[in-house]
């Protein structure tokens, strides 16, 4: 697998920060770290890896760089 296609099974990096924030905002979620609760709810946190193979790929013309920057600027506000 390439680095962008890796399956993460534990919170590391940005996910660890998210986990800490979640525990601070929802202290009751500590109960889900208990072994029994982990066995009952692992299906929720461990999703199936789904691979999609397209039937058709339609190339689009490239957007000129100046137009691209103008679009991004208008989206950002």
C-alpha positions in Angstrom: 0.0 0.0 0.0 1.1 3.5 -0.7 1.3 6.0 2.3 -2.0 7.6 1.3 -3.8 4.2 1.2 -2.8 2.9 4.6 -5.4 1.5 7.0 -5.1 3.0 10.5 -6.2 0.8 13.4 -5.2 3.1 16.2 -5.2 6.8 16.8 -1.9 8.4 15.8 -0.9 11.8 14.6 -3.9 14.0 14.0 -6.2 11.2 15.2 -4.6 11.3 18.6 -5.3 15.0 19.0 -8.9 14.3 17.9 -9.2 11.6 20.5 -7.9 13.8 23.3 -10.4 16.5 22.3 -13.2 14.0 22.2 -12.3 12.7 25.7 -12.2 16.3 27.1 -15.6 17.2 25.5 -17.3 13.9 26.2 -15.9 12.4 29.4 -18.5 9.6 29.3 -16.7 8.2 26.3 -14.0 6.8 28.6 -16.3 3.9 29.3 -15.8 2.7 25.7 -12.1 2.2 26.5 -13.0 -0.6 28.8 -12.2 -4.1 27.4 -15.8 -5.3 27.5 -17.1 -2.2 25.8 -14.3 -2.5 23.2 -15.3 -6.0 22.4 -19.0 -4.9 22.0 -18.3 -1.8 19.9 -15.2 -2.6 17.8 -17.5 -2.8 14.8 -18.2 0.9 15.1 -14.6 2.0 15.2 -13.2 -0.5 12.7 -14.9 0.1 9.4 -14.6 -2.2 6.4 -12.1 -1.1 3.8 -14.0 -0.7 0.6 -12.1 -0.5 -2.7 -13.9 1.0 -5.7 -12.8 0.3 -9.3 -14.3 2.8 -11.8 -15.8 1.5 -15.0 -14.9 4.7 -16.8 -12.5 7.6 -16.4 -13.5 10.9 -18.1 -10.6 13.4 -18.3 -11.4 17.0 -17.9 -9.6 20.0 -19.4 -7.1 21.7 -17.1 -8.2 24.9 -15.4 -5.8 27.8 -16.1 -3.7 28.6 -13.0 -5.0 32.2 -12.7 -8.6 31.0 -12.9 -7.9 28.3 -10.3 -6.5 30.8 -7.9 -9.5 33.1 -8.4 -11.9 30.2 -7.7 -10.0 29.2 -4.5 -9.9 32.9 -3.3 -13.7 33.2 -3.8 -14.4 30.0 -1.9 -12.2 30.9 1.0 -14.1 34.2 1.3 
